[in-house]
Amino acid sequence: MVSIRAVRRRGPIALALLLLTVAVFQGVRHHDFVRYDDQVYVTENPQLRGGPGWSSLARAFTPYFTNWIPLTSLSLQLDFALYGLEPAGYLLTNVALHAASAVLLFLGLSQLTGAVGRSAFAAAVFAVHPLHVESVAWVSERKDVLAGLFFMLSLLAWARYAERPGSRRRYALVLLAFGLGLLAKPMLVTLPCVLLLLDYWPLGRLAAPAQRRRALLEKLPMLGLAAAVSGITFWAQRAAGTVSPTEGLPVAARLWNAWESTAIYAAKSVWPSGLAVIYPHPLAQVSAARGLACGALLAAATALALRERRRRPWLLVGWLWYLGMLVPVIGLVQVGLQARADRYTYLPQVGLALAVAWGAFDLLGGSARGRRALAAAGAAAILALAVAAERQVRHWRDTESLFERAIAVTRDNHLAHNWLADWLLLEGRPEEAARHYALALRAKPGWMDPALGLGDVERERGRPDRALAHYEPWLAIAPANARLRAALGYALLETGDPERAEAHLRAALVERPGDADLHAALALAAERSGRPALAVEHAREALRLAPDLLPVANNLAWLLATTPRAELRDPEEALRLASAASSGAGGAEPAYLDTLAASHAALGRFAEAVAAAERGLALAEGRGDAALAGALREHLALYRAGRALGAAEPPAGLSAPAAEPARPLPEEGAP
């Protein structure tokens, strides 16, 4: 039983944990989304649109991208409804969930063990360890902090169940917390094993054969849930193609990397330096010597824990907690191109903190003087971790800072160079992007992504013919690659070859049927090759998939307002689309005002057409855009004469989609 004094101590400690966590992570309120899966999970995620209702629930339970994480999807839907695309709300929610998990871990451990001080230390390590910054300061890792909350609730529920074994109500609460955690992130599949370890120590429920049988039977429903969710997740990841990049690795190479990563995680738990968002997988170049050496160290640590299991059971429980929870993410089934990831330590590291806390107390806690020294050392360690974590949080402030940090603390990080280049290109900085694409190729010769990126740079520079020289050599090597085919299609559109462009775009569409940009490009290709009906079809599909594509709305409006084909002409829809596009651009885009004027004129509303065209002309002249200004003067003369445009000439500003940087490979490396 827990003493009254211990109960009274919990409240202030829980509050201190809460305040400490918030103090370390509060800086995220000034951060931005990072273009490393945040665009997949939030900013470009179609599952977040549509508002609340049964349809949103159905969307959440549909596998998306690489995972089946319905509870996390619902959580992000709620955030989107509350905050839109303001990153502070998402990130502060992550902080709140993480802080709540730290408090629940403290309450659960102290309930299980009765050791308030040691439980507080383990929970504080969880709260402020720099390895956990990735899980909290990255919006895409909502699944980590949400699953962590239900993991801690499961521990607390199990502590209450152990007080009254056989209570169906208390057991149901354990199953509920576990099930919700699995729906947030399937990594919780190992929780039944953690609970079995806690049955061994501190609960002491495995002493007699009957107790062991009962403990195992209690875990069977949980194992069934875990098996079902693991199967769904593996299917979703294989369907998304994320298990394939390195699944051909020999088993030995996977083991070497797994053992080395496990040892590195343990070392960085003690000295968390050189942390990066991505550590590239060495693939076939993995060092067998290092892997075997790390494996030997892990085996020695395991043997020591087993030898000390009677005198120091916490050592075995903490160590096996750490090893067991890493199994789903250690790379035995490789997903993605990372060798390891800091976020994978989020829950496993609790086992190490537990072993350290109880081990230190075993060494020094026998006297009042020793306990005072232990408290001072523990406070100093937590303070040092908190300072390091707060500094690590700053590296997550935006995409550029994140990848620059990864490049600075790792060697020949081709992934970080490539993804930083993608971001720089999106930001309109092609010269810097080209430099990082070249560095990525130097670090990994023969890699297609940065080679295509150099072609994207040429397109950004307005030289699509040179871009083709970067793209075309890869066609014989990767003819089915959707990104390559899309890039070829975009470049050919820009060089004035819509027929060849369409062939490549259709090939890309086979692999990416829900890609709005491909439909938009096919609409351009069809329009330029004289097939307006097909152009309208593709443009409407693009807008169905991505209603906020203003250029597509503008282009479709122009076709519907100016086409001479009566069966396609639809001035009412044209006006609706043109008004939405112009409003979405704040009324400050002259090309959109040109389309808006044409739509008004098609309806015989010439006063409105003249007003819109005059605003567009003033903006075009202010920008020094002579071509657009000349077109607007011609159109304005027609409207003043009471005539509408009657030929489907391209609206000013009509263009192929922008260069398409490679989307980062899926970040998640585990069920």
NUNU-920697 format. One line per 5 residues: number of its first residue (from 1); for each residue x, y, z of C-alpha. Coordinates in nm, 2 decimals. Example, Ala and Ser with C-alpha at 12.3 -4.5 7.8 and 13.67 -1.06 7.14 Angstrom:
2
1	1.23/-0.45/0.78 | 1.37/-0.11/0.71
This chain:
671
1	0.00/0.00/0.00 | 0.11/0.36/-0.07 | 0.15/0.57/0.24 | -0.06/0.89/0.31 | 0.26/1.09/0.30
6	0.34/0.96/-0.04 | 0.00/1.04/-0.17 | 0.03/1.40/-0.04 | 0.37/1.43/-0.22 | 0.22/1.34/-0.56
11	0.03/1.65/-0.63 | 0.32/1.90/-0.61 | 0.55/1.66/-0.81 | 0.28/1.62/-1.08 | 0.25/2.00/-1.11
16	0.63/2.04/-1.12 | 0.65/1.78/-1.40 | 0.38/1.97/-1.59 | 0.55/2.30/-1.56 | 0.89/2.16/-1.64
21	0.77/2.01/-1.96 | 0.59/2.32/-2.07 | 0.90/2.53/-1.99 | 1.12/2.31/-2.22 | 0.88/2.29/-2.51
26	0.69/2.62/-2.50 | 0.91/2.76/-2.78 | 0.72/2.55/-3.04 | 0.45/2.81/-3.04 | 0.67/3.01/-3.28
31	0.75/2.72/-3.50 | 0.63/2.64/-3.85 | 0.52/2.32/-4.02 | 0.82/2.13/-4.16 | 0.82/1.99/-4.51
36	0.90/1.64/-4.38 | 0.56/1.47/-4.37 | 0.38/1.76/-4.22 | 0.25/1.83/-4.57 | 0.13/1.47/-4.59
41	-0.04/1.46/-4.25 | -0.17/1.82/-4.23 | -0.11/2.09/-4.49 | -0.20/1.87/-4.79 | -0.39/1.60/-4.62
46	-0.74/1.55/-4.79 | -0.86/1.35/-4.48 | -0.87/1.67/-4.28 | -1.11/1.84/-4.51 | -1.49/1.80/-4.50
51	-1.58/1.89/-4.14 | -1.70/1.67/-3.87 | -1.95/1.39/-3.93 | -1.97/1.02/-4.03 | -1.77/1.09/-4.34
56	-1.48/1.22/-4.14 | -1.49/0.92/-3.92 | -1.49/0.69/-4.22 | -1.19/0.89/-4.36 | -1.00/0.85/-4.04
61	-1.04/0.47/-4.04 | -0.92/0.44/-4.40 | -0.54/0.36/-4.43 | -0.36/0.67/-4.54 | -0.01/0.73/-4.67
66	0.18/0.45/-4.49 | -0.02/0.38/-4.17 | -0.35/0.30/-4.02 | -0.38/0.54/-3.73 | -0.75/0.63/-3.71
71	-0.73/0.80/-3.36 | -0.44/1.01/-3.47 | -0.63/1.11/-3.78 | -0.93/1.21/-3.58 | -0.71/1.41/-3.35
76	-0.56/1.60/-3.65 | -0.91/1.65/-3.79 | -1.01/1.82/-3.47 | -0.70/2.04/-3.47 | -0.77/2.14/-3.83
81	-1.12/2.24/-3.73 | -0.99/2.44/-3.44 | -0.67/2.59/-3.58 | -0.69/2.56/-3.96 | -0.33/2.57/-4.09
86	-0.18/2.76/-3.79 | 0.10/2.53/-3.67 | 0.11/2.67/-3.31 | -0.22/2.50/-3.22 | -0.10/2.16/-3.34
91	0.24/2.18/-3.17 | 0.10/2.31/-2.84 | -0.14/2.02/-2.84 | 0.15/1.79/-2.88 | 0.32/1.95/-2.58
96	0.00/1.92/-2.37 | -0.03/1.55/-2.46 | 0.34/1.49/-2.37 | 0.31/1.68/-2.04 | 0.00/1.48/-1.95
101	0.19/1.15/-2.03 | 0.48/1.25/-1.81 | 0.24/1.31/-1.52 | 0.05/0.98/-1.58 | 0.38/0.79/-1.60
106	0.47/0.93/-1.26 | 0.14/0.84/-1.11 | 0.15/0.49/-1.27 | 0.50/0.41/-1.15 | 0.44/0.54/-0.80
111	0.12/0.35/-0.78 | 0.29/0.03/-0.90 | 0.60/0.06/-0.68 | 0.52/0.30/-0.40 | 0.85/0.48/-0.47
116	0.75/0.84/-0.53 | 1.10/0.99/-0.57 | 1.23/0.73/-0.81 | 0.91/0.74/-1.01 | 0.94/1.12/-1.03
121	1.29/1.09/-1.17 | 1.19/0.84/-1.44 | 0.90/1.06/-1.54 | 1.11/1.37/-1.55 | 1.36/1.19/-1.78
126	1.08/1.10/-2.01 | 0.95/1.46/-2.00 | 1.26/1.64/-2.09 | 1.50/1.40/-2.26 | 1.64/1.55/-2.59
131	1.57/1.22/-2.77 | 1.20/1.29/-2.72 | 1.20/1.64/-2.88 | 1.14/1.48/-3.22 | 0.82/1.33/-3.10
136	0.69/1.65/-2.95 | 0.82/1.93/-3.17 | 0.71/1.76/-3.50 | 0.34/1.78/-3.59 | 0.36/1.46/-3.78
141	0.45/1.27/-3.46 | 0.11/1.34/-3.31 | 0.08/0.96/-3.32 | 0.37/0.93/-3.08 | 0.24/1.16/-2.81
146	-0.12/1.04/-2.84 | -0.02/0.67/-2.82 | 0.21/0.77/-2.53 | -0.08/0.91/-2.34 | -0.28/0.59/-2.37
151	0.03/0.38/-2.29 | 0.06/0.57/-1.96 | -0.31/0.53/-1.89 | -0.27/0.16/-1.95 | 0.00/0.14/-1.69
156	-0.21/0.33/-1.44 | -0.51/0.11/-1.52 | -0.30/-0.20/-1.48 | -0.18/-0.08/-1.14 | -0.54/-0.05/-1.03
161	-0.63/-0.39/-1.17 | -0.35/-0.55/-0.99 | -0.50/-0.43/-0.66 | -0.82/-0.62/-0.74 | -0.74/-0.90/-0.99
166	-1.04/-1.04/-1.17 | -1.23/-0.71/-1.17 | -1.40/-0.70/-1.51 | -1.45/-0.33/-1.49 | -1.09/-0.26/-1.42
171	-0.97/-0.50/-1.68 | -1.20/-0.34/-1.93 | -1.04/-0.01/-1.86 | -0.70/-0.16/-1.94 | -0.83/-0.30/-2.27
176	-0.99/0.03/-2.36 | -0.67/0.23/-2.30 | -0.46/-0.03/-2.49 | -0.71/-0.04/-2.78 | -0.72/0.34/-2.81
181	-0.34/0.35/-2.80 | -0.32/0.10/-3.08 | -0.55/0.32/-3.29 | -0.32/0.61/-3.23 | 0.00/0.42/-3.32
186	0.05/0.05/-3.35 | 0.39/0.05/-3.18 | 0.20/-0.02/-2.86 | 0.17/-0.39/-2.97 | 0.44/-0.47/-2.71
191	0.24/-0.33/-2.42 | 0.12/-0.68/-2.31 | 0.49/-0.78/-2.27 | 0.56/-0.47/-2.06 | 0.26/-0.55/-1.83
196	0.40/-0.91/-1.80 | 0.73/-0.76/-1.69 | 0.55/-0.55/-1.43 | 0.37/-0.86/-1.31 | 0.72/-1.00/-1.23
201	0.84/-0.68/-1.07 | 0.72/-0.48/-0.88 | 0.38/-0.65/-0.86 | 0.52/-1.00/-0.78 | 0.23/-1.18/-0.95
206	0.44/-1.46/-1.11 | 0.57/-1.64/-0.81 | 0.34/-1.95/-0.83 | 0.25/-2.16/-1.14 | -0.12/-2.06/-1.10
211	-0.03/-1.70/-1.09 | 0.18/-1.73/-1.41 | -0.10/-1.91/-1.59 | -0.34/-1.64/-1.49 | -0.10/-1.36/-1.59
216	-0.06/-1.51/-1.94 | -0.43/-1.56/-1.99 | -0.49/-1.20/-1.90 | -0.26/-1.10/-2.18 | -0.43/-1.31/-2.45
221	-0.71/-1.06/-2.54 | -0.44/-0.79/-2.57 | -0.22/-1.00/-2.79 | -0.52/-1.06/-3.01 | -0.58/-0.69/-3.05
226	-0.21/-0.64/-3.11 | -0.20/-0.91/-3.38 | -0.50/-0.76/-3.56 | -0.36/-0.41/-3.57 | -0.02/-0.53/-3.67
231	-0.17/-0.71/-3.97 | -0.36/-0.41/-4.08 | -0.06/-0.19/-4.05 | 0.17/-0.42/-4.24 | -0.08/-0.44/-4.52
236	-0.12/-0.06/-4.53 | 0.26/-0.01/-4.54 | 0.32/-0.27/-4.81 | 0.03/-0.13/-5.01 | 0.20/0.21/-4.99
241	0.53/0.06/-5.11 | 0.72/0.16/-4.79 | 0.84/-0.19/-4.70 | 1.01/-0.24/-5.03 | 1.31/-0.01/-5.04
246	1.53/-0.22/-4.82 | 1.34/-0.54/-4.77 | 1.59/-0.71/-5.00 | 1.86/-0.66/-4.74 | 2.01/-0.98/-4.61
251	1.89/-1.08/-4.26 | 2.25/-1.05/-4.13 | 2.27/-0.68/-4.25 | 1.95/-0.60/-4.07 | 2.07/-0.76/-3.75
256	2.40/-0.57/-3.76 | 2.21/-0.24/-3.80 | 1.95/-0.34/-3.54 | 2.22/-0.42/-3.28 | 2.42/-0.11/-3.35
261	2.11/0.11/-3.34 | 2.00/-0.04/-3.00 | 2.35/0.03/-2.86 | 2.35/0.39/-3.00 | 2.00/0.46/-2.85
266	2.13/0.35/-2.51 | 2.45/0.56/-2.55 | 2.25/0.87/-2.66 | 2.02/0.82/-2.36 | 2.32/0.89/-2.14
271	2.49/1.15/-2.37 | 2.23/1.29/-2.62 | 2.46/1.47/-2.87 | 2.46/1.49/-3.24 | 2.08/1.44/-3.28
276	1.94/1.46/-3.63 | 1.60/1.42/-3.80 | 1.73/1.15/-4.03 | 2.02/0.90/-4.02 | 2.05/0.74/-4.36
281	2.05/0.36/-4.36 | 2.39/0.22/-4.47 | 2.21/-0.06/-4.66 | 2.46/-0.33/-4.78 | 2.75/-0.12/-4.64
286	2.65/-0.18/-4.28 | 2.95/-0.27/-4.07 | 2.94/-0.63/-3.96 | 3.22/-0.57/-3.71 | 3.04/-0.28/-3.54
291	2.72/-0.48/-3.55 | 2.87/-0.78/-3.39 | 3.05/-0.57/-3.13 | 2.73/-0.40/-3.03 | 2.55/-0.73/-3.03
296	2.81/-0.87/-2.79 | 2.76/-0.57/-2.56 | 2.39/-0.61/-2.56 | 2.42/-0.98/-2.48 | 2.66/-0.90/-2.19
301	2.41/-0.64/-2.05 | 2.13/-0.89/-2.08 | 2.33/-1.16/-1.91 | 2.41/-0.93/-1.63 | 2.05/-0.83/-1.58
306	1.95/-1.20/-1.58 | 2.22/-1.28/-1.32 | 2.10/-1.00/-1.09 | 1.73/-1.07/-1.14 | 1.67/-1.19/-0.78
311	1.86/-0.92/-0.60 | 1.79/-0.64/-0.85 | 1.48/-0.73/-1.05 | 1.43/-0.37/-1.17 | 1.74/-0.41/-1.37
316	1.60/-0.70/-1.57 | 1.25/-0.54/-1.61 | 1.39/-0.20/-1.72 | 1.64/-0.36/-1.97 | 1.38/-0.60/-2.12
321	1.13/-0.31/-2.14 | 1.38/-0.12/-2.34 | 1.48/-0.41/-2.57 | 1.12/-0.54/-2.62 | 0.96/-0.21/-2.71
326	1.23/-0.14/-2.97 | 1.16/-0.46/-3.16 | 0.88/-0.32/-3.38 | 1.10/-0.02/-3.49 | 1.45/-0.17/-3.49
331	1.45/-0.25/-3.87 | 1.41/-0.63/-3.87 | 1.12/-0.55/-4.11 | 1.28/-0.24/-4.27 | 1.04/0.05/-4.36
336	1.18/0.37/-4.51 | 1.54/0.46/-4.56 | 1.65/0.55/-4.20 | 1.89/0.35/-4.00 | 1.73/0.46/-3.68
341	1.53/0.76/-3.55 | 1.52/0.95/-3.22 | 1.14/0.92/-3.20 | 1.17/0.54/-3.17 | 1.30/0.58/-2.82
346	1.00/0.77/-2.70 | 0.85/0.48/-2.49 | 1.13/0.22/-2.49 | 1.36/0.46/-2.30 | 1.13/0.46/-2.00
351	1.27/0.12/-1.92 | 1.62/0.25/-1.91 | 1.52/0.54/-1.69 | 1.34/0.30/-1.45 | 1.65/0.08/-1.43
356	1.88/0.38/-1.36 | 1.65/0.53/-1.10 | 1.61/0.21/-0.90 | 1.97/0.11/-0.95 | 2.10/0.44/-0.82
361	1.88/0.42/-0.52 | 2.01/0.06/-0.45 | 2.36/0.20/-0.45 | 2.32/0.52/-0.25 | 1.97/0.51/-0.09
366	2.07/0.32/0.22 | 2.15/0.64/0.42 | 2.01/0.99/0.46 | 2.34/1.13/0.33 | 2.33/0.91/0.03
371	1.97/1.00/-0.05 | 2.05/1.37/-0.03 | 2.34/1.32/-0.27 | 2.12/1.11/-0.50 | 1.85/1.38/-0.50
376	2.11/1.65/-0.59 | 2.26/1.43/-0.87 | 1.91/1.35/-1.00 | 1.81/1.72/-1.01 | 2.14/1.81/-1.18
381	2.08/1.54/-1.45 | 1.72/1.66/-1.51 | 1.84/2.02/-1.54 | 2.11/1.93/-1.79 | 1.86/1.72/-2.00
386	1.61/2.01/-1.99 | 1.87/2.26/-2.11 | 1.98/2.03/-2.39 | 1.62/1.95/-2.49 | 1.53/2.32/-2.51
391	1.82/2.38/-2.74 | 1.72/2.08/-2.95 | 1.36/2.22/-2.98 | 1.50/2.53/-3.16 | 1.63/2.31/-3.45
396	1.27/2.22/-3.53 | 1.16/2.58/-3.59 | 1.13/2.54/-3.97 | 1.23/2.31/-4.25 | 1.56/2.48/-4.34
401	1.69/2.48/-3.98 | 1.59/2.11/-3.94 | 1.78/1.98/-4.24 | 2.08/2.22/-4.19 | 2.12/2.07/-3.84
406	2.11/1.72/-3.98 | 2.38/1.80/-4.23 | 2.59/1.97/-3.96 | 2.59/1.67/-3.72 | 2.60/1.38/-3.96
411	2.84/1.28/-4.24 | 2.75/1.25/-4.61 | 2.38/1.28/-4.53 | 2.24/1.25/-4.88 | 1.88/1.24/-4.76
416	1.91/1.57/-4.57 | 2.09/1.74/-4.86 | 1.82/1.63/-5.10 | 1.52/1.73/-4.88 | 1.68/2.06/-4.80
421	1.72/2.12/-5.17 | 1.36/2.03/-5.23 | 1.26/2.30/-4.98 | 1.49/2.56/-5.12 | 1.35/2.50/-5.47
426	1.00/2.54/-5.33 | 1.11/2.87/-5.17 | 1.23/3.00/-5.51 | 1.60/2.96/-5.43 | 1.72/2.74/-5.72
431	2.09/2.83/-5.69 | 2.11/2.70/-5.34 | 1.89/2.40/-5.42 | 2.13/2.30/-5.71 | 2.42/2.31/-5.47
436	2.25/2.07/-5.22 | 2.13/1.84/-5.50 | 2.49/1.82/-5.62 | 2.61/1.74/-5.27 | 2.34/1.47/-5.24
441	2.46/1.31/-5.56 | 2.82/1.33/-5.44 | 2.73/1.15/-5.12 | 2.52/0.89/-5.30 | 2.62/0.86/-5.67
446	2.36/0.72/-5.90 | 2.06/0.83/-5.69 | 1.77/0.94/-5.91 | 1.60/1.19/-5.68 | 1.87/1.46/-5.67
451	1.94/1.40/-6.04 | 1.57/1.48/-6.11 | 1.60/1.77/-5.87 | 1.87/1.93/-6.09 | 1.62/1.91/-6.37
456	1.36/2.08/-6.15 | 1.61/2.35/-6.09 | 1.64/2.41/-6.47 | 1.26/2.43/-6.50 | 1.26/2.69/-6.22
461	1.52/2.88/-6.41 | 1.29/2.88/-6.72 | 1.50/2.63/-6.91 | 1.28/2.32/-6.96 | 1.49/2.20/-7.25
466	1.78/2.16/-7.02 | 1.56/2.00/-6.76 | 1.48/1.73/-7.02 | 1.85/1.65/-7.04 | 1.84/1.56/-6.67
471	1.52/1.36/-6.69 | 1.54/1.16/-7.01 | 1.84/0.94/-6.92 | 1.65/0.79/-6.63 | 1.35/0.68/-6.85
476	1.53/0.35/-6.95 | 1.62/0.29/-6.59 | 1.29/0.37/-6.42 | 1.02/0.38/-6.68 | 0.74/0.33/-6.43
481	0.86/0.60/-6.18 | 0.57/0.84/-6.14 | 0.78/1.13/-6.03 | 1.00/1.10/-6.34 | 0.71/1.07/-6.58
486	0.54/1.37/-6.42 | 0.85/1.58/-6.45 | 0.89/1.48/-6.81 | 0.53/1.58/-6.88 | 0.56/1.91/-6.71
491	0.89/2.00/-6.90 | 0.74/1.89/-7.23 | 0.44/2.11/-7.17 | 0.67/2.40/-7.11 | 0.87/2.33/-7.43
496	0.54/2.33/-7.64 | 0.50/1.96/-7.69 | 0.16/1.88/-7.54 | 0.11/1.54/-7.72 | 0.43/1.39/-7.58
501	0.37/1.56/-7.25 | 0.03/1.39/-7.22 | 0.17/1.04/-7.27 | 0.41/1.09/-6.98 | 0.14/1.25/-6.76
506	-0.10/0.96/-6.82 | 0.17/0.71/-6.73 | 0.23/0.90/-6.41 | -0.14/0.91/-6.34 | -0.15/0.53/-6.34
511	0.07/0.53/-6.03 | -0.09/0.84/-5.88 | -0.45/0.84/-5.98 | -0.55/1.09/-5.70 | -0.29/1.35/-5.79
516	-0.46/1.68/-5.86 | -0.15/1.84/-6.02 | -0.13/1.56/-6.28 | -0.50/1.62/-6.37 | -0.43/2.00/-6.39
521	-0.13/1.93/-6.63 | -0.34/1.70/-6.84 | -0.60/1.97/-6.87 | -0.34/2.21/-7.00 | -0.21/1.94/-7.25
526	-0.56/1.88/-7.37 | -0.64/2.25/-7.41 | -0.31/2.31/-7.60 | -0.37/2.02/-7.83 | -0.72/2.15/-7.92
531	-0.94/1.92/-7.71 | -1.13/2.15/-7.48 | -1.38/1.89/-7.36 | -1.10/1.67/-7.22 | -0.94/1.98/-7.07
536	-1.26/2.06/-6.89 | -1.29/1.70/-6.76 | -0.94/1.69/-6.62 | -0.97/2.04/-6.47 | -1.29/1.95/-6.29
541	-1.13/1.63/-6.15 | -0.83/1.84/-6.03 | -1.06/2.07/-5.85 | -1.25/1.79/-5.70 | -0.93/1.65/-5.56
546	-0.79/1.99/-5.45 | -1.06/2.26/-5.44 | -0.80/2.53/-5.35 | -0.60/2.50/-5.67 | -0.66/2.86/-5.78
551	-0.47/2.84/-6.11 | -0.68/2.54/-6.22 | -1.01/2.72/-6.12 | -0.89/3.02/-6.32 | -0.80/2.82/-6.63
556	-1.13/2.62/-6.62 | -1.33/2.94/-6.58 | -1.15/3.09/-6.89 | -1.24/2.78/-7.10 | -1.60/2.78/-6.98
561	-1.64/3.15/-7.05 | -1.47/3.18/-7.38 | -1.50/2.85/-7.57 | -1.70/2.88/-7.90 | -1.84/2.53/-7.84
566	-2.19/2.58/-7.71 | -2.20/2.24/-7.54 | -1.91/2.34/-7.32 | -1.98/2.70/-7.26 | -2.11/2.77/-6.91
571	-2.08/3.14/-6.81 | -2.25/3.09/-6.47 | -1.99/2.82/-6.36 | -1.72/3.03/-6.51 | -1.82/3.33/-6.30
576	-1.84/3.12/-5.99 | -1.49/2.98/-6.05 | -1.33/3.31/-6.15 | -1.48/3.49/-5.85 | -1.34/3.22/-5.62
581	-1.00/3.23/-5.78 | -0.98/3.61/-5.77 | -1.10/3.63/-5.41 | -0.86/3.35/-5.31 | -0.58/3.57/-5.45
586	-0.70/3.87/-5.26 | -0.81/4.04/-5.58 | -0.45/4.12/-5.65 | -0.38/3.88/-5.94 | -0.43/4.06/-6.28
591	-0.45/3.73/-6.47 | -0.74/3.62/-6.25 | -0.91/3.96/-6.30 | -0.88/3.91/-6.67 | -1.07/3.58/-6.64
596	-1.32/3.74/-6.41 | -1.39/4.01/-6.67 | -1.43/3.75/-6.94 | -1.68/3.56/-6.73 | -1.89/3.87/-6.66
601	-1.88/3.96/-7.04 | -2.00/3.61/-7.13 | -2.31/3.68/-6.92 | -2.36/4.01/-7.08 | -2.25/4.20/-6.77
606	-2.02/4.44/-6.95 | -2.00/4.71/-6.68 | -1.87/4.45/-6.44 | -1.64/4.32/-6.71 | -1.49/4.66/-6.77
611	-1.44/4.73/-6.40 | -1.26/4.40/-6.35 | -1.05/4.44/-6.66 | -0.95/4.80/-6.56 | -0.84/4.67/-6.21
616	-0.64/4.40/-6.38 | -0.48/4.64/-6.63 | -0.37/4.87/-6.35 | -0.21/4.58/-6.16 | -0.04/4.45/-6.47
621	0.10/4.79/-6.56 | 0.22/4.84/-6.20 | 0.41/4.51/-6.22 | 0.56/4.60/-6.55 | 0.40/4.30/-6.72
626	0.37/4.44/-7.08 | 0.23/4.12/-7.24 | -0.05/4.09/-6.99 | -0.12/4.46/-7.00 | -0.15/4.44/-7.38
631	-0.39/4.15/-7.37 | -0.61/4.33/-7.11 | -0.62/4.64/-7.32 | -0.75/4.44/-7.62 | -1.01/4.26/-7.40
636	-1.11/4.59/-7.24 | -1.18/4.74/-7.58 | -1.41/4.45/-7.66 | -1.61/4.49/-7.34 | -1.65/4.86/-7.38
641	-1.79/4.78/-7.73 | -2.04/4.54/-7.57 | -1.87/4.22/-7.71 | -1.76/3.91/-7.52 | -1.46/3.70/-7.60
646	-1.56/3.42/-7.83 | -1.24/3.20/-7.88 | -1.07/2.99/-7.62 | -0.74/3.17/-7.63 | -0.53/3.09/-7.33
651	-0.58/3.33/-7.03 | -0.28/3.54/-6.93 | -0.06/3.35/-6.69 | -0.16/3.00/-6.80 | 0.13/2.76/-6.73
656	0.23/2.41/-6.65 | 0.26/2.31/-6.29 | 0.57/2.42/-6.10 | 0.86/2.19/-6.05 | 0.77/1.90/-5.83
661	1.04/1.83/-5.57 | 1.05/1.47/-5.45 | 0.83/1.41/-5.15 | 1.03/1.27/-4.86 | 1.00/0.90/-4.82
666	0.76/0.79/-4.54 | 0.90/0.88/-4.20 | 0.75/0.60/-4.00 | 0.97/0.30/-3.96 | 0.74/0.07/-3.76
671	0.38/-0.05/-3.72
